[in-house]
């Protein structure tokens, strides 16, 4: 049992170090990381498209509403477009995120106004925060390049923090292996 546990902890340690490496590369090589992410996403779209087309031909049903060939072809085309110009993804992510933030914030703004109509004093903070969130969403939409760099750096920081926490957990678990293996035996 201890050998399996040690092996599992060693694999977890390697994974944590990989997350730390990815996090530091997101922080240091932000533009390159975005470009690599775009290429990986494009390859995933192309492989998914090929898989859908192959699946459609192997399980062809003539009256299917949504066939694998059409979705596969669209996925391949989208993958090729991203491969030819990876900057599309770096611009698209902040715009989509900005729209999502604005939609979510306008809902919260409406809820704040509903609180105001009930003479509840808590509406002011929600109202102010909703306006600030809408402003943040607009910033992402109108400056997507800066938004994608900020998002990538934020992900890098999150990966680094996660890997540090995970490494600390692994050290604690390895120091207490006797107690942990007793529980699972």
Residue pairs with C-beta under 8 A, 6 or more apart in sequence:
1 181
1 184
1 185
2 177
2 181
5 173
5 177
5 180
5 181
5 184
6 174
6 177
9 170
9 173
9 174
12 166
12 170
13 167
13 170
15 166
16 162
16 163
16 166
16 167
16 170
17 163
17 167
19 159
19 160
19 162
19 163
19 166
20 159
20 160
20 163
20 164
20 167
22 156
22 159
23 155
23 156
23 157
23 158
23 159
23 160
23 161
23 162
23 163
24 156
24 160
25 32
25 33
25 156
26 33
26 152
26 153
26 155
26 156
26 159
27 153
27 156
27 157
27 160
30 149
30 152
30 153
30 156
31 149
33 152
33 156
34 86
34 89
34 90
34 148
34 149
34 152
35 86
35 90
37 89
38 82
38 86
38 87
38 88
38 89
38 90
39 82
39 83
39 86
41 82
41 89
42 78
42 79
42 80
42 81
42 82
42 83
42 86
43 79
43 83
44 79
45 75
45 76
45 78
45 79
45 82
46 75
46 76
46 79
46 80
46 83
48 72
48 75
48 79
49 71
49 72
49 73
49 74
49 75
49 76
49 77
49 78
49 79
50 72
50 76
51 72
52 68
52 69
52 71
52 72
52 75
53 68
53 69
53 72
53 73
53 76
54 72
55 68
55 72
56 67
56 68
56 69
56 72
57 69
59 68
81 88
82 88
82 89
90 144
90 145
90 148
91 144
91 145
91 148
92 144
93 144
93 147
93 148
93 151
94 140
94 141
94 143
94 144
94 145
94 147
94 148
94 151
95 140
95 141
95 144
97 137
97 140
97 147
97 151
98 136
98 137
98 138
98 139
98 140
98 141
98 144
98 147
99 137
99 141
100 137
101 133
101 134
101 136
101 137
101 140
102 133
102 134
102 137
102 138
102 141
104 133
105 130
105 131
105 133
105 134
105 137
106 130
106 134
108 126
108 129
108 130
108 133
109 126
109 127
109 130
109 131
109 134
111 126
112 123
112 124
112 126
112 127
112 130
113 123
113 127
115 122
115 123
115 126
116 123
116 127
139 147
140 147
173 180
